[in-house]
Amino acid sequence: MNQYWSLYQDATKFWMNVAQSSLDTQTTLAHRLPMMAGLPPAPSQEMDRMVTEKVKAISDGMMDASWIMGTEMMNAFHKPTITSFAKASLSIANAGMAPGHRTVKSNAKRLSKAK
């Protein structure tokens, strides 16, 4: 029963992170869409940042997910339990999405600061 509870907590945390990232994405888009439309003209560093941070988050997420996939799946195969593969899958998804979550959260905070 403890394994199921642990899996439930991990899944809940995962979906809470996804929900928070969705809110942060809406905040970021609310600030950036007018910049992209040219109202007011966006600083060139912000336009560059929009692209470079996404490429960095994607590549970091792929590397992190690959690393966790190797370690978690090896553990799941060596000590299989009823929840080990589900927990390994959640760990891989968390590792892959964490850089994106951090990036969008920092953007929402930075762009929401009063100027």
GUMAR-268617 format. One line per 3 residues: number of its first residue (from 1); for each residue x, y, z of N, C-alpha, C. Coordinates in Angstrom, 1 decimal, decimal comma. Atoms other than C-alpha are relative to their C-alpha. Layout:
N
NUM	X:Y:Z:X:Y:Z:X:Y:Z; ... .
! end
This chain:
115
1	0,8:-1,2:0,0:0,0:0,0:0,0:0,9:1,3:0,0; -0,9:-1,1:0,0:2,9:2,3:0,7:0,5:0,4:-1,3; -0,4:-0,3:1,4:4,1:2,0:-2,9:-1,0:0,7:-0,8 .
4	1,0:-0,7:0,7:0,8:3,1:-4,2:-0,1:1,4:0,5; 0,1:-1,4:-0,5:0,7:6,1:-1,9:1,2:0,8:-0,5; -1,2:-0,7:0,5:4,2:7,1:-3,0:-0,2:0,3:-1,5 .
7	0,3:-0,3:1,4:3,2:6,8:-6,6:-1,0:1,1:-0,2; 1,0:-1,0:0,0:0,1:8,8:-6,0:0,6:1,4:0,3; -0,7:-1,3:-0,3:2,2:11,6:-4,4:0,8:0,5:-1,1 .
10	-0,9:-0,4:1,1:4,7:11,6:-7,3:-0,9:0,5:-1,2; 0,8:-0,4:1,1:1,9:11,8:-9,9:-0,7:1,3:0,3; 0,7:-1,3:-0,4:0,1:14,6:-8,0:1,0:1,1:-0,1 .
13	-1,1:-1,1:0,1:3,4:16,6:-7,8:0,2:0,3:-1,4; -0,3:-0,2:1,4:4,0:16,0:-11,5:-1,1:0,9:-0,6; 1,1:-0,7:0,6:0,5:17,3:-12,5:-0,1:1,4:0,6 .
16	0,0:-1,4:-0,5:0,8:20,3:-10,1:1,1:0,8:-0,7; -1,1:-0,7:0,7:4,1:21,2:-11,8:-0,5:0,4:-1,4; 0,5:-0,3:1,3:2,4:21,0:-15,2:-1,1:1,1:0,1 .
19	1,0:-1,1:-0,1:-0,5:23,2:-14,0:0,7:1,3:0,3; -0,7:-1,3:-0,3:1,9:25,8:-12,5:0,7:0,5:-1,3; -0,6:-0,5:1,2:3,8:25,9:-15,8:-1,0:0,5:-1,0 .
22	1,1:-0,5:0,9:0,6:26,4:-17,7:-0,3:1,5:0,4; 0,2:-1,4:-0,5:-0,1:29,5:-15,5:1,1:0,9:-0,3; -1,2:-0,9:0,3:3,4:30,8:-15,9:0,1:0,3:-1,5 .
25	0,0:-0,2:1,5:3,2:30,3:-19,7:-1,0:1,1:-0,4; 1,0:-1,0:0,3:0,0:32,4:-19,8:0,5:1,4:0,4; -0,6:-1,3:-0,5:1,8:35,2:-17,8:1,0:0,4:-1,0 .
28	-1,1:-0,4:0,9:4,8:35,1:-20,1:-0,5:0,4:-1,3; 0,6:-0,3:1,3:2,7:35,1:-23,2:-0,7:1,4:0,0; 0,7:-1,3:-0,1:0,7:38,1:-22,0:1,0:1,1:-0,1 .
31	-1,0:-1,1:0,1:3,9:40,1:-21,7:0,7:-0,1:-1,4; -0,8:0,1:1,2:5,6:38,8:-24,9:-0,8:0,2:-1,3; 0,8:-0,1:1,3:2,8:38,8:-27,5:0,0:1,5:-0,4 .
34	-0,1:-1,3:0,5:2,7:42,6:-27,5:1,4:0,4:-0,5; -1,4:-0,3:0,5:6,5:42,7:-27,9:0,1:-0,5:-1,4; -0,1:0,6:1,3:6,2:40,4:-30,9:-0,8:0,7:-1,0 .
37	0,8:-0,7:0,9:3,5:42,5:-32,4:0,6:1,4:-0,2; -0,7:-1,3:0,1:5,8:45,6:-32,0:-0,6:1,1:0,8; 0,6:-1,0:-0,9:3,8:47,3:-29,3:0,4:-0,1:1,4 .
40	-1,1:-0,9:0,6:6,1:48,8:-27,9:1,1:-0,8:-0,6; -1,1:0,8:0,6:9,2:47,8:-29,8:0,7:-0,8:1,1; -0,7:0,8:-0,9:10,8:44,9:-28,0:1,5:0,2:0,0 .
43	-1,5:0,0:0,1:14,5:45,1:-27,0:0,5:-1,3:-0,7; -0,5:1,1:0,8:16,5:42,9:-29,3:0,5:-1,2:0,9; -0,4:1,0:-0,9:17,9:41,0:-26,3:-1,1:-0,9:0,5 .
46	1,2:0,8:-0,4:14,4:39,9:-25,3:-0,4:-0,9:-1,1; 0,3:0,8:1,1:13,7:38,7:-28,8:0,9:-1,2:-0,2; -1,0:1,1:0,0:16,9:36,7:-28,8:-0,2:-1,0:1,1 .
49	0,2:0,9:-1,1:16,2:35,3:-25,4:-1,2:-0,9:-0,2; 1,2:0,8:0,3:12,8:34,0:-26,6:0,4:-1,3:-0,7; -0,4:1,2:0,8:14,6:31,6:-28,9:1,0:-0,8:0,7 .
52	-1,1:0,8:-0,6:17,8:30,7:-27,1:-0,4:-0,7:1,2; 0,3:0,7:-1,2:16,2:29,9:-23,8:-0,8:-1,3:-0,3; 0,8:1,2:0,4:13,8:27,4:-25,5:0,9:-1,1:-0,5 .
55	-0,9:1,0:0,5:16,6:25,6:-27,3:0,8:-0,6:1,1; -0,7:0,5:-1,1:18,6:25,4:-24,1:-0,9:-0,9:0,9; 0,9:0,8:-0,8:15,6:24,1:-22,1:-0,3:-1,4:-0,6 .
58	0,3:1,2:0,6:14,8:21,5:-24,7:1,2:-1,0:0,0; -1,2:0,9:0,0:18,4:20,2:-25,0:0,3:-0,5:1,4; -0,2:0,4:-1,4:18,8:20,2:-21,2:-1,0:-1,1:0,4 .
61	1,0:1,0:-0,4:15,6:18,3:-20,8:0,2:-1,3:-0,7; -0,3:1,3:0,7:16,6:15,7:-23,4:1,1:-0,7:0,7; -1,1:0,6:-0,7:19,9:15,1:-21,7:-0,3:-0,5:1,4 .
64	0,4:0,4:-1,4:18,4:15,0:-18,2:-0,9:-1,3:-0,1; 1,0:1,1:0,2:15,6:12,6:-19,4:0,8:-1,3:-0,4; -0,8:1,2:0,4:18,2:10,3:-21,1:0,8:-0,6:1,1 .
67	-0,8:0,5:-1,1:20,3:10,1:-18,0:-0,9:-0,7:1,0; 0,9:0,6:-1,0:17,4:9,4:-15,7:-0,6:-1,3:-0,6; 0,5:1,2:0,6:16,0:6,9:-18,2:0,9:-1,2:0,2 .
70	-0,9:1,0:-0,2:19,1:4,9:-18,0:0,1:-0,5:1,4; -0,1:0,4:-1,4:19,4:4,9:-14,3:-1,3:-0,6:0,6; 1,3:0,4:-0,6:15,7:4,5:-13,4:-0,4:-1,3:-0,6 .
73	0,4:1,2:0,6:15,0:1,8:-15,9:0,9:-1,2:0,4; -0,9:1,0:-0,5:18,0:-0,2:-14,8:-0,5:-0,5:1,4; 0,5:0,3:-1,4:16,7:0,0:-11,2:-1,3:-0,7:-0,1 .
76	1,3:0,6:0,1:13,2:-0,9:-12,3:0,1:-1,5:-0,5; -0,2:1,3:0,4:14,4:-4,0:-14,1:0,7:-0,9:1,0; -0,7:0,9:-1,0:16,7:-5,2:-11,3:-0,8:-0,2:1,2 .
79	0,8:0,2:-1,2:14,2:-4,7:-8,5:-1,5:0,4:-0,4; 1,3:-0,4:0,4:10,8:-4,8:-10,1:-1,1:-0,1:1,1; 1,1:0,0:-0,9:7,8:-3,9:-8,0:-1,2:0,3:-0,9 .
82	1,2:-0,3:0,8:4,2:-3,3:-9,0:0,0:1,5:-0,5; 0,0:-1,4:0,4:4,9:0,4:-9,2:1,3:0,6:-0,6; -1,3:-0,5:0,3:8,5:0,6:-10,2:0,1:0,6:-1,4 .
85	0,0:-0,6:1,3:7,9:1,2:-13,9:-0,7:1,3:-0,1; 0,8:-1,2:0,0:5,3:3,8:-13,3:0,9:1,1:0,7; -0,9:-1,0:-0,6:7,7:5,6:-10,9:1,1:0,4:-0,9 .
88	-1,1:-0,3:0,9:10,5:5,3:-13,4:-0,5:1,0:-1,1; 0,5:-0,9:1,1:8,3:6,9:-16,1:-0,2:1,4:0,5; 0,2:-1,4:-0,6:7,3:9,8:-13,8:1,4:0,7:0,2 .
91	-1,3:-0,6:-0,2:11,0:10,4:-13,0:0,6:0,5:-1,3; -0,5:-0,4:1,4:11,9:10,5:-16,7:-0,7:1,2:-0,5; 0,8:-1,2:0,5:9,1:12,9:-17,5:0,3:1,2:0,8 .
94	-0,4:-1,1:-0,9:10,0:15,1:-14,5:1,3:0,6:-0,5; -1,3:-0,4:0,4:13,6:15,2:-15,6:0,0:0,7:-1,4; 0,1:-0,6:1,3:12,7:16,0:-19,2:-0,7:1,4:0,0 .
97	0,7:-1,3:0,0:10,3:18,8:-18,3:0,5:1,0:1,0; -0,5:-0,9:-1,1:12,1:20,4:-15,3:0,7:1,2:-0,6; -0,6:-1,3:0,5:14,3:22,8:-17,4:-1,1:0,9:-0,7 .
100	1,0:-0,8:0,6:11,2:24,0:-19,3:-0,8:0,7:1,1; 0,8:-0,6:-1,1:9,3:24,5:-16,0:0,8:1,1:0,6; -0,8:-1,1:-0,6:12,2:26,5:-14,5:0,1:1,2:-0,9 .
103	-0,2:-1,1:0,9:12,6:28,6:-17,6:-1,3:0,9:-0,1; 1,3:-0,8:0,1:8,9:29,6:-17,9:-0,3:0,7:1,3; 0,2:-0,7:-1,3:8,7:30,3:-14,2:0,9:1,2:0,2 .
106	-0,9:-1,2:-0,1:11,7:32,6:-14,3:-0,4:1,1:-0,9; 0,5:-1,1:1,0:10,3:34,4:-17,4:-1,2:0,7:0,6; 1,2:-0,6:-0,5:7,0:34,9:-15,7:0,3:1,0:1,1 .
109	-0,5:-0,9:-1,1:8,7:36,4:-12,6:0,7:1,3:-0,6; -0,8:-1,2:0,5:11,1:38,6:-14,6:-0,9:0,9:-0,8; 0,8:-0,9:0,9:8,5:39,9:-17,1:-1,1:0,7:0,8 .
112	1,1:-0,6:-0,8:5,9:40,6:-14,3:0,5:1,1:1,0; -0,6:-1,1:-0,9:8,3:42,9:-12,3:-0,4:1,3:-0,5; 0,3:-1,4:0,4:7,2:46,5:-12,3:1,2:0,7:-0,5 .
115	-1,1:-0,7:0,6:9,3:48,6:-14,5:0,0:1,5:0,4 .
! end
